[in-house]
Amino acid sequence: MDADGQQLGIKPLSEALTIARSFDLDLVEVAPMANPPVCRIMDYGKFKFDEAQRAKESRRKANNFGIKEMKYRPKIGQGDFDTKTRQVVKFLHEGHKVKVTVMFRGREVFHPELGKRILDRIAEQVDGTARIESEARLDGKNMVMVLAPDKRAKQASAAKAQNESDHKPDVSDSSINAGESSEAAGEAPAVTLSEAPSDTDTTATKE
């Protein structure tokens, strides 16, 4: 094959090398097990560089997404709970999985229901954004749950919100239509208080 991928047919090795050199390119064996072997005319140095760049980009993308961890306490305050949960949602939107850990201290370990309550609240908060990949379980003195981004749930939630927005009645249009209906029926238009004559004005007219 030439540099554009076009078939050149079966050529003797010496002729194939001559053709490659005429283009100032290399003759690279790409399918040695074929019969006859398949070679391609290309810039081998550029090929190796492009391969290295693709591998580097692939590693970079693989490292971008991982598992983040957020730690809670069974008796966490509402403010701290909201702050940490917002961070969990942020991680999920960025494409990360999130390991949510409830840490027990002392005798708190005998009340796992407190940790389960916290994890249930978090799961409720991220509903529509994430799915539970690993259900809540005790791990020593901790209770752990793993959340993963749920693209399908997110798309369904967005579609539902858009659908509700599309079917929401326009208040301004309703008011205009109501006004037009009143005029069509021969009713007098509504008078505001500022337009109604006051007692003071009536007295002055009589005098």
C-alpha positions as CSV (number, residue, x, y, z in Angstrom):
1,M,0.0,0.0,0.0
2,D,1.1,3.5,-0.7
3,A,1.0,6.5,1.8
4,D,-2.7,7.1,1.0
5,G,-3.7,3.5,1.6
6,Q,-4.1,2.6,-2.1
7,Q,-3.2,-0.9,-3.2
8,L,-0.1,-1.1,-5.4
9,G,-0.3,-4.9,-5.9
10,I,2.3,-7.5,-5.3
11,K,5.9,-6.2,-5.8
12,P,9.3,-7.7,-5.2
13,L,11.0,-6.3,-2.1
14,S,13.6,-4.4,-4.1
15,E,11.0,-2.7,-6.2
16,A,8.9,-1.8,-3.1
17,L,11.9,-0.3,-1.4
18,T,12.7,1.7,-4.5
19,I,9.2,3.1,-4.7
20,A,9.3,4.0,-0.9
21,R,12.6,5.8,-1.3
22,S,11.4,7.7,-4.3
23,F,8.9,9.4,-2.0
24,D,11.5,9.8,0.7
25,L,9.4,7.4,3.0
26,D,9.8,4.1,4.7
27,L,8.6,0.6,3.8
28,V,6.9,-0.8,6.9
29,E,5.6,-4.4,7.3
30,V,2.1,-4.1,8.8
31,A,0.9,-7.7,8.4
32,P,3.9,-10.1,8.5
33,M,1.7,-13.2,8.9
34,A,-0.2,-12.6,5.6
35,N,0.8,-14.5,2.5
36,P,2.4,-12.6,0.9
37,P,3.3,-10.2,3.8
38,V,1.6,-6.7,3.6
39,C,3.8,-3.6,3.6
40,R,2.9,0.1,3.6
41,I,4.8,3.1,2.5
42,M,4.8,5.7,5.3
43,D,6.8,8.1,7.4
44,Y,7.7,5.7,10.2
45,G,9.0,8.4,12.5
46,K,5.8,10.3,12.3
47,F,3.8,7.1,12.7
48,K,5.7,6.3,16.0
49,F,5.2,9.9,17.2
50,D,1.4,9.8,16.5
51,E,1.1,6.4,18.3
52,A,2.9,7.8,21.3
53,Q,0.6,10.9,21.4
54,R,-2.5,8.7,21.2
55,A,-1.3,6.5,24.0
56,K,-0.5,9.6,26.1
57,E,-4.0,11.0,25.5
58,S,-5.6,7.7,26.3
59,R,-3.7,7.5,29.7
60,R,-4.6,11.1,30.4
61,K,-8.3,10.5,29.9
62,A,-8.2,7.3,32.0
63,N,-6.6,9.2,34.9
64,N,-9.1,12.0,34.7
65,F,-11.9,9.8,36.2
66,G,-11.5,7.9,39.4
67,I,-13.0,7.4,42.8
68,K,-13.5,10.4,45.1
69,E,-14.3,10.0,48.7
70,M,-16.5,12.1,51.0
71,K,-16.7,11.4,54.7
72,Y,-19.6,12.1,57.0
73,R,-20.3,11.7,60.8
74,P,-23.5,10.2,62.1
75,K,-24.3,13.4,64.0
76,I,-23.4,15.8,61.2
77,G,-25.1,19.2,61.2
78,Q,-27.4,20.2,58.4
79,G,-25.1,22.9,57.1
80,D,-22.1,20.5,56.9
81,F,-24.3,17.8,55.3
82,D,-25.5,20.2,52.6
83,T,-22.0,21.4,51.9
84,K,-20.5,17.9,51.6
85,T,-23.5,16.6,49.5
86,R,-23.1,19.5,47.1
87,Q,-19.5,18.4,46.6
88,V,-20.6,14.8,46.0
89,V,-23.0,16.0,43.3
90,K,-20.1,18.1,41.8
91,F,-17.9,15.0,41.6
92,L,-20.6,13.0,40.0
93,H,-21.2,15.7,37.4
94,E,-17.5,15.6,36.6
95,G,-17.8,11.9,35.8
96,H,-16.2,10.5,39.0
97,K,-17.5,7.7,41.2
98,V,-17.9,8.7,44.8
99,K,-17.2,6.6,47.9
100,V,-19.4,7.9,50.7
101,T,-18.1,7.0,54.1
102,V,-19.9,7.4,57.5
103,M,-17.3,7.2,60.3
104,F,-18.4,5.9,63.7
105,R,-16.6,6.7,66.9
106,G,-16.8,5.0,70.2
107,R,-20.3,3.5,70.9
108,E,-21.7,5.0,67.7
109,V,-20.6,1.7,66.0
110,F,-23.4,0.0,67.9
111,H,-26.0,2.2,66.1
112,P,-25.4,1.5,62.3
113,E,-28.9,2.7,61.6
114,L,-27.6,6.3,62.2
115,G,-25.1,5.8,59.4
116,K,-27.7,4.2,57.1
117,R,-30.0,7.1,57.7
118,I,-27.2,9.5,56.5
119,L,-26.5,7.4,53.4
120,D,-30.2,7.2,52.5
121,R,-30.5,11.0,52.7
122,I,-27.5,11.3,50.3
123,A,-29.0,8.8,47.9
124,E,-32.2,10.8,47.9
125,Q,-30.3,14.0,47.2
126,V,-28.5,12.6,44.2
127,D,-31.4,10.8,42.7
128,G,-31.5,11.6,39.0
129,T,-27.8,12.2,38.9
130,A,-26.3,9.0,40.2
131,R,-27.0,5.3,40.8
132,I,-25.9,3.2,43.8
133,E,-23.1,1.0,42.5
134,S,-22.4,-0.5,45.9
135,E,-25.1,-0.6,48.6
136,A,-24.4,0.6,52.1
137,R,-22.3,-1.9,54.1
138,L,-20.3,-1.9,57.3
139,D,-16.5,-1.9,56.9
140,G,-14.9,-2.0,60.3
141,K,-15.9,1.2,62.1
142,N,-17.2,2.8,58.9
143,M,-20.3,2.4,56.7
144,V,-19.6,2.7,53.0
145,M,-21.7,3.3,49.9
146,V,-20.4,3.8,46.4
147,L,-22.2,6.1,43.9
148,A,-21.6,6.2,40.1
149,P,-22.7,8.8,37.6
150,D,-26.0,7.7,35.9
151,K,-26.2,9.4,32.4
152,R,-29.5,7.7,31.6
153,A,-31.1,9.0,34.8
154,K,-29.7,12.5,34.2
155,Q,-31.0,12.6,30.6
156,A,-34.4,11.3,31.7
157,S,-34.5,14.0,34.5
158,A,-33.6,16.7,32.0
159,A,-36.2,15.5,29.5
160,K,-38.9,15.5,32.3
161,A,-38.0,19.0,33.3
162,Q,-38.2,20.2,29.7
163,N,-41.5,18.5,29.2
164,E,-43.0,20.2,32.3
165,S,-41.6,23.5,31.1
166,D,-43.2,23.1,27.7
167,H,-46.6,22.3,29.2
168,K,-46.6,25.1,31.8
169,P,-49.4,27.6,31.1
170,D,-48.4,31.2,30.2
171,V,-50.0,33.4,32.8
172,S,-49.6,36.6,30.7
173,D,-51.4,35.0,27.8
174,S,-54.2,33.8,30.0
175,S,-54.7,37.4,31.3
176,I,-54.8,38.8,27.8
177,N,-57.3,36.2,26.6
178,A,-59.5,36.8,29.6
179,G,-59.5,40.6,28.8
180,E,-60.3,40.0,25.2
181,S,-63.2,37.7,26.2
182,S,-64.7,40.3,28.5
183,E,-64.6,43.0,25.7
184,A,-66.2,40.6,23.2
185,A,-69.1,39.9,25.7
186,G,-69.8,43.7,26.0
187,E,-68.6,44.0,29.5
188,A,-67.1,47.2,30.7
189,P,-63.4,47.2,31.3
190,A,-62.3,47.0,35.0
191,V,-61.7,50.4,36.6
192,T,-58.8,50.8,39.0
193,L,-59.3,52.7,42.3
194,S,-57.3,55.6,41.0
195,E,-59.9,56.2,38.2
196,A,-62.9,56.1,40.5
197,P,-64.1,59.7,41.5
198,S,-63.5,60.5,45.1
199,D,-65.9,62.0,47.6
200,T,-63.8,65.2,47.6
201,D,-64.2,65.6,43.8
202,T,-68.0,65.1,44.1
203,T,-68.4,67.9,46.7
204,A,-66.3,70.3,44.7
205,T,-68.5,69.8,41.6
206,K,-71.7,70.5,43.5
207,E,-70.4,73.8,44.8
